[in-house]
Amino acid sequence: MAYLSMNKLDATSASFAEQLQKLLAWDAADDLDIQARVLNIIADVRKKGDQAVIDYTNQFDHRDIQQASELELSIDRLKSAWETLPADQAMALQTAADRIKAYAEHQKLQSWQYTEADGTILGQKVTALPSVGLYVPGGKAAYPSSVLMNAIPAKVAGVKDLIMVVPTPNGEANDLVLAAAFLAGVDRVFTIGGAQAVAALAYGTKTIPAVAKIVGPGNIYVATAKKLVFGQVGIDMIAGPSEILIICDGKTNPDWIAMDLFSQAEHDENAQSILISHDSDFLQAVEQSINALLPTMERAEIISASLSGRGALIKVENLEQAAEIANSIAPEHLELSVEDPQTLSDSIYHAGAIFMGRYTAEALGDYCAGPNHVLPTSSTARFSSPLGVYDFQKRSSIINCSEIGADTLGKTASILARGESLTAHARSAEYRIK
């Protein structure tokens, strides 16, 4: 394998900002051909219901489904998958599930209210979404961790109907995924995928119930479908390629850092792995580790394409400058591989998840640390947050005016409403003024 040379940027360079912007640029422009095809699939499902879902499933997943009832897996099938798992896999899933649930329990929003001096009560009522659809990739891709990360917070929030869809090409289901669904408390599972699954969850069919929100990862067709049904249902996010940004003080083992960069680069060629350090010798050492370790990786070609295309080694003057650059990037995953990560984290404002210290590999967060691995990408950490229990809860405002409160507030509302020439608003409030 040829020597891999990563992009090298120097924060003191006059052209640094321009170079960084070019490196971060991600063309998320809609593919109009894919959008047209997805729109047709959504229209078909809305019009023909179960039959459209069956037809697309047979076509794309090479199935021979005759009746819609064949699309659903029984809870007993999920239970069987769990009970027959190898002991080490069962223990790992259980450990991950327990930790994810423990963390999620801390996120639950609670209803609250307070009473003003005149007896008026104001507050907020928190309720769970009634139903949620969870999309899980199928086929060769097996992501039981994704099942746990999406399903457990929903159940902790109190979602009663959690409907999972997972394609089973050629009728082959992944037992690890089904076991995770059983462990996480998924209520129903349908073996469908693609845009047709998203459409069925959004609009409902005779067999597949409509849900209030759709979460979970998928390919470009799934992402496009989620985008197009948003408004009919809620969605979690439109995710871009995986990202990792590492700030290191030059004192961590270079092999560790190289493998941490690999951990995201192996996802796909468009994933982005960036290392920032003030130590130029360390940056060079990590590049040497990358080249030494790359031939040992199963996904060496993907990693190589990712690192050479969108990866970078960035030289800075100090850790303070590194933090500034990290905030401008707003990465999905941020590792602070430094002696005092707590102090450095005080300067971090934009990141999906922050991994503190030399021993905290990003991979731990992907599987079993506890916090969710569904994170904002493509700099959206500037304004959005990791998936959590709060994404499966909604809030209603509570206003309960006393007679005195209605008199006091009515006078204020009347003045403001008449100022906006909304007479009915004003008179509605005025009726309650003494």
DODOTI-303393 format. One record per residue: x, y, z of N, C-alpha, C in turn. Coordinates in steps of 0.1 Angstrom, whole numbers, padded with zeros to 4 digits, always signed. Example, Ala and Ser with C-alpha at 12.3 -4.5 7.8 and 13.67 -1.06 7.14 Angstrom:
% DODOTI-303393
+0132-0057+0078+0123-0045+0078+0132-0033+0078/+0128-0022+0071+0137-0011+0071+0129+0000+0079/
***
This chain:
% DODOTI-303393
+0009-0012+0000+0000+0000+0000+0009+0013+0000/+0005+0022-0009+0013+0034-0010+0013+0043+0003/+0023+0050+0005+0024+0059+0017+0012+0069+0017/+0005+0069+0028-0007+0079+0029-0002+0092+0035/-0004+0102+0028+0000+0116+0033-0013+0124+0035/-0016+0127+0048-0028+0134+0051-0027+0149+0048/-0038+0156+0047-0038+0171+0045-0032+0177+0058/-0023+0187+0056-0016+0193+0067-0019+0208+0067/-0025+0213+0078-0028+0227+0079-0021+0234+0090/-0018+0246+0089-0011+0254+0100-0020+0265+0103/-0024+0266+0116-0033+0276+0120-0027+0290+0120/-0014+0291+0119-0008+0305+0118-0007+0310+0103/-0011+0301+0094-0010+0305+0080-0021+0315+0077/-0018+0324+0068-0028+0335+0064-0040+0328+0057/-0038+0317+0050-0049+0311+0043-0056+0300+0051/-0053+0299+0064-0058+0287+0072-0073+0287+0072/-0080+0298+0074-0095+0298+0075-0101+0293+0062/-0095+0297+0050-0100+0293+0037-0097+0278+0035/-0085+0273+0039-0082+0259+0038-0091+0250+0046/-0094+0255+0059-0102+0247+0068-0117+0246+0062/-0122+0258+0057-0135+0258+0052-0136+0248+0040/-0126+0248+0032-0126+0238+0020-0126+0224+0025/-0118+0221+0035-0117+0208+0041-0131+0203+0047/-0138+0212+0053-0150+0209+0060-0162+0208+0051/-0161+0214+0039-0172+0215+0030-0177+0202+0027/-0190+0200+0028-0197+0188+0025-0209+0191+0016/-0209+0185+0004-0220+0187-0005-0232+0179-0002/-0241+0185+0005-0253+0178+0009-0265+0181+0000/-0261+0186-0012-0272+0190-0021-0281+0178-0025/-0293+0180-0026-0303+0169-0029-0300+0164-0043/-0301+0150-0043-0300+0144-0056-0315+0143-0061/-0318+0151-0071-0331+0153-0076-0337+0140-0082/-0329+0132-0087-0333+0119-0093-0338+0110-0081/-0330+0109-0070-0334+0101-0059-0346+0107-0052/-0347+0121-0052-0359+0127-0046-0372+0124-0053/-0371+0124-0067-0382+0120-0075-0387+0106-0073/-0377+0097-0072-0380+0083-0070-0387+0081-0056/-0381+0088-0046-0387+0086-0032-0401+0092-0032/-0403+0103-0038-0417+0109-0039-0427+0099-0045/-0423+0092-0055-0431+0082-0062-0434+0071-0052/-0424+0067-0045-0426+0056-0035-0436+0060-0024/-0434+0072-0019-0443+0077-0008-0457+0078-0013/-0459+0083-0026-0472+0084-0032-0479+0071-0033/-0471+0061-0038-0476+0047-0039-0481+0042-0026/-0473+0043-0015-0477+0038-0002-0489+0045+0003/-0490+0058+0001-0502+0065+0006-0514+0060-0002/-0513+0057-0015-0524+0053-0023-0528+0039-0021/-0518+0030-0022-0520+0015-0022-0518+0008-0009/-0512+0015+0001-0510+0010+0014-0502-0003+0014/-0507-0013+0021-0500-0026+0022-0494-0031+0009/-0502-0031-0001-0498-0037-0014-0486-0030-0019/-0485-0017-0018-0473-0010-0023-0461-0014-0015/-0463-0016-0001-0452-0020+0007-0447-0034+0004/-0456-0043+0001-0453-0056-0003-0446-0056-0016/-0450-0049-0026-0444-0049-0039-0430-0044-0038/-0428-0033-0031-0414-0027-0030-0405-0036-0022/-0410-0043-0012-0402-0052-0004-0398-0064-0012/-0407-0069-0020-0404-0081-0029-0393-0077-0039/-0395-0064-0044-0386-0060-0055-0372-0057-0050/-0371-0049-0039-0358-0045-0034-0351-0054-0025/-0359-0062-0018-0352-0072-0008-0353-0086-0013/-0358-0088-0025-0358-0102-0031-0366-0111-0022/-0378-0107-0018-0386-0115-0010-0398-0120-0018/-0406-0129-0012-0418-0134-0019-0430-0133-0009/-0432-0121-0005-0443-0119+0004-0456-0118-0003/-0466-0126+0002-0479-0126-0005-0490-0118+0003/-0488-0118+0017-0498-0111+0025-0490-0102+0035/-0496-0091+0038-0490-0081+0047-0486-0087+0061/-0494-0097+0065-0492-0103+0079-0478-0110+0079/-0473-0113+0068-0460-0120+0067-0448-0111+0070/-0451-0098+0070-0441-0088+0072-0437-0086+0086/-0446-0090+0096-0443-0088+0110-0437-0100+0116/-0427-0097+0125-0420-0107+0133-0427-0107+0146/-0429-0119+0152-0435-0120+0165-0425-0117+0176/-0430-0113+0187-0422-0110+0199-0414-0123+0203/-0421-0135+0201-0414-0148+0204-0402-0149+0195/-0402-0144+0183-0390-0146+0174-0379-0137+0180/-0382-0125+0185-0372-0117+0191-0367-0123+0204/-0376-0129+0212-0372-0135+0224-0362-0147+0221/-0366-0155+0211-0357-0166+0207-0343-0162+0203/-0343-0150+0196-0330-0145+0192-0321-0141+0204/-0328-0135+0214-0321-0131+0226-0316-0144+0234/-0325-0154+0235-0321-0165+0243-0311-0174+0237/-0309-0173+0224-0299-0182+0217-0286-0175+0214/-0285-0163+0218-0272-0155+0216-0261-0162+0223/-0249-0162+0218-0237-0166+0225-0236-0158+0238/-0231-0164+0248-0230-0158+0262-0223-0145+0262/-0212-0144+0254-0204-0131+0255-0212-0120+0248/-0219-0123+0237-0227-0112+0231-0239-0108+0239/-0245-0118+0246-0256-0115+0255-0252-0106+0266/-0240-0109+0272-0235-0101+0283-0232-0087+0279/-0226-0086+0267-0222-0073+0262-0234-0064+0259/-0244-0070+0253-0257-0063+0250-0263-0059+0263/-0264-0068+0273-0271-0064+0285-0263-0053+0293/-0250-0054+0293-0242-0043+0299-0244-0030+0293/-0244-0030+0279-0246-0017+0272-0260-0012+0275/-0270-0021+0274-0284-0017+0276-0286-0011+0290/-0280-0017+0300-0282-0012+0314-0275+0002+0316/-0264+0004+0309-0257+0017+0311-0265+0028+0303/-0270+0024+0291-0277+0034+0283-0290+0038+0291/-0297+0028+0297-0309+0031+0305-0306+0040+0317/-0295+0036+0324-0291+0044+0336-0289+0059+0333/-0282+0061+0322-0279+0075+0317-0292+0082+0313/-0300+0074+0306-0313+0080+0301-0322+0084+0312/-0322+0077+0323-0331+0080+0334-0328+0094+0339/-0316+0098+0338-0312+0112+0343-0317+0123+0334/-0322+0119+0322-0326+0130+0312-0341+0133+0313/-0348+0125+0320-0363+0126+0319-0367+0140+0324/-0375+0147+0316-0381+0160+0319-0393+0157+0328/-0396+0166+0338-0407+0164+0347-0416+0176+0345/-0429+0174+0347-0439+0185+0347-0436+0194+0359/-0440+0207+0358-0438+0216+0369-0448+0227+0368/-0450+0234+0380-0459+0245+0380-0456+0254+0392/-0461+0266+0392-0460+0275+0403-0472+0284+0404/-0475+0289+0416-0487+0297+0419-0483+0311+0422/-0488+0320+0414-0486+0335+0417-0494+0340+0429/-0490+0352+0433-0497+0357+0445-0512+0358+0444/-0517+0361+0432-0532+0362+0430-0539+0349+0428/-0531+0338+0429-0537+0325+0427-0536+0319+0413/-0531+0327+0403-0529+0322+0390-0518+0311+0390/-0521+0300+0383-0512+0289+0382-0506+0288+0368/-0493+0288+0367-0486+0286+0355-0477+0274+0356/-0475+0267+0345-0466+0255+0345-0464+0249+0332/-0459+0237+0332-0456+0229+0320-0459+0214+0322/-0467+0209+0313-0470+0194+0314-0462+0187+0304/-0454+0177+0309-0446+0169+0300-0452+0155+0298/-0453+0151+0286-0459+0138+0282-0451+0131+0272/-0451+0118+0271-0444+0110+0262-0451+0110+0248/-0443+0109+0237-0449+0107+0224-0457+0094+0225/-0468+0093+0218-0476+0081+0219-0470+0069+0211/-0463+0073+0200-0458+0062+0192-0446+0067+0184/-0436+0058+0182-0424+0061+0175-0420+0050+0166/-0415+0054+0154-0410+0044+0145-0394+0044+0145/-0388+0032+0146-0374+0031+0146-0369+0024+0134/-0361+0031+0126-0356+0025+0114-0342+0019+0117/-0340+0006+0113-0327-0001+0116-0322-0006+0102/-0310-0003+0098-0305-0009+0086-0305-0024+0087/-0306-0031+0076-0306-0046+0075-0295-0051+0066/-0297-0064+0063-0287-0070+0054-0274-0072+0061/-0263-0070+0053-0249-0072+0059-0247-0063+0071/-0253-0051+0071-0251-0042+0082-0258-0047+0094/-0251-0048+0105-0258-0052+0118-0254-0042+0128/-0265-0034+0133-0262-0024+0142-0271-0025+0155/-0268-0035+0163-0276-0037+0175-0274-0025+0184/-0262-0019+0184-0260-0007+0192-0270+0004+0189/-0273+0006+0176-0282+0016+0172-0296+0013+0177/-0300+0001+0177-0313-0003+0183-0314+0001+0198/-0304-0002+0205-0304+0002+0219-0304+0017+0221/-0296+0024+0214-0294+0039+0215-0307+0046+0212/-0315+0041+0203-0328+0047+0199-0340+0042+0207/-0340+0029+0209-0352+0024+0216-0352+0026+0231/-0341+0025+0238-0341+0026+0252-0345+0040+0257/-0340+0051+0251-0345+0064+0256-0360+0066+0253/-0365+0060+0242-0379+0061+0239-0387+0055+0250/-0383+0043+0254-0390+0036+0264-0389+0042+0278/-0377+0048+0281-0376+0055+0294-0385+0067+0294/-0387+0074+0282-0396+0085+0281-0410+0081+0283/-0414+0069+0281-0427+0064+0283-0435+0062+0270/-0428+0061+0259-0434+0058+0246-0441+0044+0247/-0454+0043+0244-0461+0030+0245-0459+0021+0233/-0459+0027+0221-0459+0019+0209-0446+0022+0202/-0436+0014+0203-0423+0015+0196-0423+0005+0185/-0423+0010+0172-0424+0001+0160-0411+0001+0153/-0405-0010+0152-0392-0011+0145-0394-0016+0131/-0387-0011+0121-0387-0016+0108-0372-0019+0104/-0370-0031+0099-0357-0035+0095-0358-0044+0083/-0351-0041+0072-0352-0049+0060-0345-0062+0062/-0350-0073+0056-0343-0086+0057-0341-0091+0042/-0331-0087+0036-0328-0091+0022-0328-0106+0021/-0335-0112+0011-0335-0126+0009-0341-0133+0021/-0348-0126+0030-0355-0131+0041-0346-0134+0053/-0333-0129+0052-0324-0132+0063-0324-0120+0073/-0327-0124+0086-0327-0115+0097-0314-0116+0105/-0310-0105+0111-0298-0106+0120-0302-0108+0134/-0298-0119+0140-0303-0122+0153-0298-0113+0164/-0286-0107+0162-0281-0097+0172-0290-0085+0172/-0295-0081+0161-0304-0069+0160-0317-0072+0166/-0322-0084+0164-0335-0088+0169-0334-0090+0184/-0323-0095+0189-0321-0097+0204-0320-0083+0210/-0314-0074+0204-0313-0060+0209-0327-0054+0210/-0335-0057+0200-0349-0052+0200-0357-0057+0212/-0355-0070+0214-0362-0077+0225-0358-0070+0239/-0345-0069+0240-0339-0064+0252-0343-0049+0255/-0345-0041+0244-0348-0027+0246-0363-0025+0247/-0371-0035+0245-0385-0034+0247-0393-0029+0235/-0388-0032+0223-0395-0028+0211-0408-0036+0211/-0419-0029+0207-0433-0035+0207-0436-0043+0195/-0433-0038+0183-0436-0046+0171-0424-0044+0161/-0422-0054+0153-0411-0054+0143-0417-0058+0129/-0414-0050+0119-0418-0053+0105-0405-0054+0097/-0405-0064+0089-0393-0066+0080-0394-0059+0067/-0394-0046+0068-0394-0037+0056-0383-0027+0058/-0380-0021+0046-0369-0010+0047-0371+0000+0036/-0361+0008+0035-0361+0018+0024-0372+0029+0026/-0374+0037+0015-0384+0048+0016-0398+0043+0018/-0401+0031+0014-0414+0025+0016-0417+0023+0031/-0407+0019+0039-0409+0018+0053-0411+0031+0060/-0404+0041+0056-0405+0055+0062-0419+0060+0058/-0424+0058+0046-0437+0062+0042-0448+0055+0050/-0446+0042+0052-0456+0034+0059-0457+0039+0073/-0446+0042+0080-0446+0047+0093-0452+0061+0094/-0450+0069+0084-0455+0083+0084-0470+0083+0082/-0475+0076+0073-0489+0077+0069-0498+0065+0073/-0491+0054+0077-0499+0042+0081-0505+0034+0070/-0506+0022+0072-0513+0013+0063-0523+0005+0071/-0530-0005+0065-0539-0013+0072-0531-0021+0083/-0519-0025+0079-0511-0034+0088-0501-0026+0096/-0495-0016+0091-0484-0009+0098-0490+0004+0103/-0489+0006+0116-0495+0018+0122-0486+0031+0120/-0493+0042+0118-0487+0055+0117-0481+0058+0130/-0470+0065+0130-0463+0069+0143-0462+0085+0143/-0458+0090+0155-0457+0104+0157-0443+0109+0153/-0433+0100+0153-0419+0104+0151-0411+0092+0145/-0402+0095+0136-0394+0085+0130-0379+0088+0134/-0372+0078+0139-0358+0079+0143-0350+0068+0137/-0337+0069+0137-0328+0059+0132-0321+0061+0119/-0309+0055+0117-0301+0058+0105-0306+0050+0093/-0302+0054+0081-0305+0047+0069-0297+0053+0058/-0298+0047+0046-0291+0051+0034-0297+0064+0029/-0293+0068+0017-0297+0081+0011-0312+0081+0008/-0318+0069+0005-0332+0069+0002-0340+0070+0015/-0335+0064+0026-0342+0066+0039-0341+0080+0044/-0329+0086+0042-0327+0100+0047-0336+0110+0039/-0337+0107+0026-0345+0116+0017-0360+0114+0021/-0364+0102+0023-0378+0100+0027-0381+0106+0040/-0372+0106+0050-0374+0112+0063-0376+0127+0061/-0368+0133+0052-0368+0147+0049-0382+0151+0043/-0387+0142+0035-0399+0145+0027-0412+0143+0036/-0411+0134+0046-0423+0132+0054-0423+0141+0066/-0412+0148+0069-0412+0157+0080-0423+0167+0080/-0430+0168+0090-0442+0177+0091-0454+0168+0093/-0455+0157+0085-0465+0147+0088-0461+0140+0101/-0448+0138+0103-0443+0132+0115-0430+0140+0119/-0426+0138+0131-0413+0143+0135-0402+0134+0131/-0390+0139+0130-0378+0131+0127-0367+0135+0137/-0357+0126+0138-0346+0129+0147-0337+0139+0141/-0331+0136+0130-0321+0145+0123-0318+0139+0109/-0312+0148+0101-0307+0143+0088-0291+0142+0090/-0286+0130+0092-0272+0129+0095-0263+0129+0083/-0252+0135+0085-0241+0135+0074-0231+0125+0078/-0219+0125+0071-0209+0115+0074-0204+0116+0088/-0198+0105+0093-0193+0105+0107-0180+0114+0108/-0178+0119+0120-0167+0128+0122-0160+0126+0135/-0147+0128+0136-0140+0128+0149-0130+0139+0148/-0129+0147+0159-0118+0157+0160-0111+0154+0173/-0098+0153+0172-0090+0150+0184-0080+0162+0187/-0081+0167+0199-0071+0176+0204-0061+0169+0213/-0049+0169+0210-0039+0162+0218-0027+0171+0221/-0022+0169+0233-0010+0177+0238+0003+0170+0234/+0003+0160+0226+0015+0153+0222+0020+0142+0231/+0013+0139+0242+0018+0130+0252+0010+0117+0252/+0001+0115+0243-0007+0102+0242+0000+0093+0232/+0000+0080+0234+0006+0071+0224+0001+0074+0210/+0010+0076+0201+0005+0079+0187-0003+0068+0181/+0000+0056+0184-0008+0045+0179-0023+0046+0183/-0025+0050+0196-0039+0052+0201-0046+0062+0193/-0039+0073+0190-0046+0084+0183-0048+0080+0168/-0039+0073+0162-0041+0068+0149-0053+0059+0148/-0055+0050+0157-0066+0041+0157-0079+0048+0160/-0078+0058+0168-0091+0066+0171-0095+0073+0158/-0085+0078+0150-0089+0084+0137-0095+0074+0128/-0089+0062+0128-0094+0051+0120-0109+0048+0123/-0112+0049+0136-0125+0044+0141-0137+0051+0134/-0134+0064+0130-0145+0070+0122-0142+0069+0107/-0130+0069+0103-0127+0068+0089-0132+0055+0083/-0133+0045+0091-0137+0032+0085-0152+0031+0082/-0159+0041+0086-0174+0041+0083-0176+0042+0068/-0170+0052+0062-0171+0054+0048-0161+0064+0043/-0160+0065+0030-0150+0074+0024-0152+0089+0027/-0164+0092+0030-0167+0106+0033-0166+0110+0047/-0163+0100+0056-0161+0103+0070-0149+0113+0072/-0149+0120+0083-0139+0130+0085-0132+0128+0099/-0118+0126+0098-0110+0125+0110-0099+0136+0110/-0099+0144+0121-0090+0155+0122-0082+0154+0135/-0069+0156+0135-0061+0157+0147-0055+0171+0148/-0057+0178+0160-0051+0191+0162-0041+0190+0174/-0029+0195+0172-0019+0195+0182-0009+0207+0180/-0003+0211+0191+0007+0222+0190+0021+0216+0188/+0022+0202+0189+0035+0195+0188+0036+0190+0174/+0045+0196+0166+0047+0191+0152+0053+0178+0151/+0062+0175+0161+0068+0161+0161+0058+0151+0163/+0048+0154+0172+0038+0144+0175+0029+0142+0163/+0025+0152+0156+0017+0151+0144+0024+0142+0134/+0037+0143+0133+0045+0135+0124+0045+0120+0129/+0046+0118+0142+0046+0105+0147+0033+0098+0145/+0022+0106+0146+0009+0100+0144+0007+0096+0129/+0012+0104+0120+0012+0100+0106+0020+0088+0103/+0031+0086+0110+0039+0074+0109+0031+0062+0114/+0024+0064+0125+0016+0053+0131+0004+0049+0121/-0001+0059+0115-0012+0057+0105-0007+0047+0094/+0004+0050+0089+0010+0042+0078+0014+0028+0083/+0019+0027+0095+0023+0014+0100+0011+0005+0103/+0000+0011+0108-0012+0004+0112-0022+0001+0101/-0022+0010+0091-0032+0009+0080-0032-0005+0073/-0021-0011+0070-0021-0024+0063-0028-0035+0072/-0029-0033+0085-0035-0043+0094-0050-0042+0094/-0056-0032+0088-0070-0029+0090-0078-0036+0079/-0090-0042+0083-0099-0048+0073-0104-0039+0063/-0107-0026+0067-0113-0016+0058-0102-0006+0054/-0090-0011+0051-0079-0002+0048-0082+0007+0037/-0089+0002+0026-0091+0011+0014-0101+0022+0018/-0111+0019+0026-0121+0030+0030-0114+0040+0039/-0106+0035+0048-0099+0044+0058-0089+0053+0050/-0082+0047+0041-0072+0055+0033-0079+0066+0025/-0090+0062+0018-0098+0072+0011-0103+0083+0019/-0108+0080+0031-0113+0090+0041-0102+0099+0046/-0091+0093+0050-0081+0102+0056-0074+0110+0045/-0072+0105+0034-0065+0113+0023-0074+0124+0017/-0087+0121+0017-0097+0130+0011-0102+0141+0020/-0106+0137+0033-0112+0146+0042-0105+0147+0055/-0095+0139+0058-0088+0139+0070-0078+0151+0070/-0072+0154+0082-0062+0165+0083-0055+0164+0096/-0042+0169+0096-0034+0171+0107-0032+0186+0108/-0037+0192+0119-0036+0207+0121-0027+0211+0132/-0017+0219+0128-0007+0225+0138-0013+0238+0143/-0013+0239+0156-0017+0251+0163-0006+0256+0172/-0008+0268+0178+0002+0274+0187+0000+0269+0201/-0012+0267+0205-0015+0262+0219-0029+0256+0220/-0032+0251+0231-0045+0244+0233-0056+0253+0232/-0054+0266+0236-0065+0276+0235-0069+0278+0221/-0059+0279+0212-0062+0280+0198-0069+0267+0192/-0065+0256+0198-0071+0243+0194-0086+0243+0197/-0089+0248+0209-0103+0249+0213-0111+0258+0204/-0106+0270+0201-0112+0279+0191-0116+0272+0178/-0106+0265+0173-0108+0258+0160-0119+0247+0162/-0118+0240+0173-0128+0230+0176-0142+0235+0176/-0144+0247+0182-0157+0253+0183-0162+0258+0169/-0153+0262+0160-0157+0266+0147-0161+0254+0138/-0155+0242+0141-0158+0230+0134-0171+0224+0140/-0173+0225+0153-0185+0219+0159-0186+0204+0156/-0176+0196+0160-0176+0182+0155-0187+0173+0162/-0190+0162+0155-0198+0152+0161-0192+0146+0173/-0179+0141+0172-0172+0135+0183-0159+0144+0185/-0157+0147+0198-0145+0155+0201-0137+0148+0213/-0125+0144+0210-0116+0138+0220-0107+0148+0225/-0106+0150+0238-0097+0159+0245-0086+0150+0251/-0076+0146+0243-0066+0137+0247-0054+0145+0253/-0057+0151+0265-0047+0160+0271-0046+0157+0286/-0036+0163+0293-0034+0161+0307-0045+0166+0316/-0051+0177+0312-0062+0183+0320-0074+0186+0311/-0082+0175+0308-0093+0177+0299-0104+0186+0305/-0106+0186+0318-0117+0194+0324-0115+0209+0321/-0103+0213+0323-0100+0228+0321-0102+0231+0306/-0097+0223+0297-0099+0225+0283-0114+0225+0279/-0121+0216+0285-0135+0215+0281-0143+0227+0285/-0138+0235+0294-0145+0248+0298-0145+0258+0286/-0136+0255+0276-0135+0264+0265-0143+0258+0253/-0149+0247+0254-0156+0240+0243-0171+0243+0244/-0177+0248+0234-0191+0252+0234-0199+0244+0223/-0192+0239+0213-0199+0232+0202-0193+0218+0199/-0200+0208+0204-0196+0194+0201-0207+0185+0204/-0209+0174+0196-0220+0165+0199-0217+0157+0212/-0205+0151+0213-0201+0144+0225-0186+0147+0227/-0183+0149+0240-0169+0152+0244-0163+0140+0252/-0152+0135+0247-0145+0124+0253-0133+0129+0260/-0133+0127+0273-0123+0134+0282-0111+0125+0286/-0099+0130+0282-0087+0123+0287-0082+0113+0277/-0070+0108+0280-0063+0098+0271-0070+0085+0270/-0077+0081+0281-0082+0067+0282-0096+0066+0276/-0102+0077+0272-0116+0076+0267-0117+0076+0252/-0116+0064+0247-0118+0063+0232-0132+0066+0228/-0133+0072+0216-0146+0075+0211-0155+0063+0209/-0148+0051+0206-0156+0039+0204-0164+0034+0216/-0159+0038+0228-0167+0035+0240-0180+0041+0240/-0181+0054+0235-0193+0061+0234-0203+0055+0224/-0197+0049+0213-0205+0042+0203-0213+0031+0208/-0208+0024+0219-0214+0011+0223-0219+0011+0237/-0212+0015+0246-0216+0011+0260-0213+0021+0271/-0207+0033+0268-0205+0042+0279-0218+0046+0286/-0228+0049+0278-0241+0053+0284-0247+0064+0276/-0240+0075+0274-0246+0086+0265-0249+0081+0251/-0258+0088+0245-0263+0084+0232-0253+0086+0221/-0252+0076+0211-0243+0078+0200-0249+0084+0188/-0262+0088+0189-0269+0095+0178-0266+0110+0180/-0257+0116+0172-0252+0129+0175-0253+0138+0162/-0253+0151+0165-0253+0161+0154-0240+0161+0146/-0242+0161+0132-0230+0161+0123-0230+0174+0115/-0220+0175+0107-0219+0186+0097-0220+0200+0104/-0214+0202+0115-0214+0214+0123-0227+0218+0129/-0237+0209+0128-0250+0212+0134-0250+0211+0150/-0238+0207+0155-0237+0208+0170-0237+0222+0175/-0236+0232+0166-0237+0246+0169-0251+0249+0175/-0261+0241+0171-0275+0244+0175-0283+0232+0179/-0277+0220+0178-0285+0208+0182-0278+0199+0191/-0284+0189+0196-0279+0181+0207-0280+0166+0204/-0274+0157+0212-0275+0143+0210-0289+0139+0212/-0293+0127+0206-0306+0121+0208-0307+0118+0223/-0319+0120+0229-0321+0116+0243-0335+0115+0246/-0338+0112+0259-0352+0110+0263-0360+0122+0259/-0355+0134+0260-0363+0146+0257-0368+0146+0243/-0361+0139+0234-0366+0138+0220-0379+0130+0219/-0382+0122+0229-0394+0114+0229-0405+0119+0239/-0403+0131+0243-0412+0138+0252-0417+0151+0246/-0429+0156+0249-0433+0169+0244-0438+0177+0256/-0439+0190+0254-0443+0199+0265-0455+0207+0262/-0464+0208+0271-0476+0216+0270-0476+0227+0281/-0479+0239+0277-0479+0250+0287-0492+0249+0295/-0492+0252+0307-0504+0253+0316-0506+0267+0321/-0518+0272+0318-0522+0285+0323-0536+0284+0330/-0537+0287+0343-0549+0286+0350-0551+0299+0358/-0559+0308+0352-0560+0322+0358-0570+0322+0369/-0567+0328+0380-0577+0331+0390-0585+0343+0386/-0596+0346+0393-0605+0357+0389-0597+0370+0390/-0588+0372+0400-0580+0384+0401-0570+0384+0390/-0564+0373+0387-0554+0372+0376-0560+0375+0363/-0572+0371+0360-0579+0373+0347-0581+0388+0346/-0585+0395+0357-0587+0409+0357-0574+0417+0354/-0563+0413+0361-0550+0420+0359-0545+0418+0345/-0544+0405+0341-0538+0402+0328-0547+0406+0317/-0560+0406+0319-0569+0410+0309-0567+0425+0304/-0564+0433+0314-0561+0448+0311-0549+0449+0302/-0539+0442+0305-0526+0442+0297-0529+0436+0283/-0536+0425+0283-0538+0418+0270-0547+0427+0261/-0556+0434+0267-0565+0443+0260-0557+0454+0253/-0548+0460+0260-0540+0471+0254-0532+0466+0243/-0525+0455+0245-0517+0449+0234-0524+0445+0222/-0536+0439+0224-0544+0434+0213-0550+0445+0205/-0554+0456+0212-0560+0467+0204-0548+0474+0197/-0536+0474+0202-0525+0479+0195-0522+0472+0182/-0526+0459+0182-0524+0451+0170-0537+0450+0161/-0547+0458+0165-0560+0459+0158-0567+0445+0158/-0565+0437+0168-0572+0424+0169-0583+0426+0180/-0594+0431+0176-0605+0435+0185-0611+0423+0192/-0612+0412+0186-0618+0401+0192-0610+0395+0203/-0596+0396+0201-0587+0392+0212-0589+0401+0224/-0590+0414+0221-0591+0424+0232-0604+0422+0240/-0615+0420+0232-0629+0419+0239-0630+0406+0246/-0623+0395+0241-0623+0382+0248-0617+0384+0262/-0606+0391+0262-0599+0394+0275-0607+0403+0284/-0614+0413+0278-0621+0424+0285-0633+0418+0292/-0639+0408+0286-0651+0402+0292-0648+0397+0307/-0636+0394+0309-0632+0388+0322-0627+0399+0332/-0626+0412+0327-0622+0422+0336-0634+0427+0344/-0631+0429+0357-0642+0433+0366-0647+0447+0363/
***
